[in-house]
């Protein structure tokens, strides 16, 4: 594993660079740093979501996901290092299947919202999509040292966050907020 921080205010970033986990330094606007930052923001969004009341199984899943995201960020910070495995993807797939089985089929588009927890899950979903775009962009500009597992993980995680938003609405006694098409109206 890379270097661990022993002090936070190092002032080494004052020149516009930051250190990676392998000890190398890159510009703070490097594609790798953008991807790491988006994954970190996603983890923080899930942390805010975890402040809300929710079923204990959903809380346990989200807590595990937070740890996975920390590992994913670590993998991105050490070019060529691998931390996200097929077992991580299999767990997301299992949760998707488990939670989707409890929901009615979709017949309309769903608006982000409902309960506060569901709305926060939707925010996490959109940040997850941004993290995915950043990881894809990183892989396009730095083909060496970028594994496919992080991209696959966040792609599946965004689907899970959508499903969990629906689950959280039901846990709060509500239902999906459906999009209403205004096509054909004059107003």
Buried (B, 14 or more C-beta within 10 A) or exposed (E): EEEEEEEEEEEEEEEEBBBBBEEEEBEEEBBBBBBBBBBBBBBBBBBEBBEBEBBEEBBEBBEBBBEBBBBBBBBBBBBEBEBBEEEBBEBBEEBBEEBBEEEEEEEEEBEBBBBBBBBBBBBBBBBBBBBBBBBBBBBEEBEEBBBEBBBBBBBBBBBBBBBBBBBBBBBBEBEBBEEEEEEEEEE
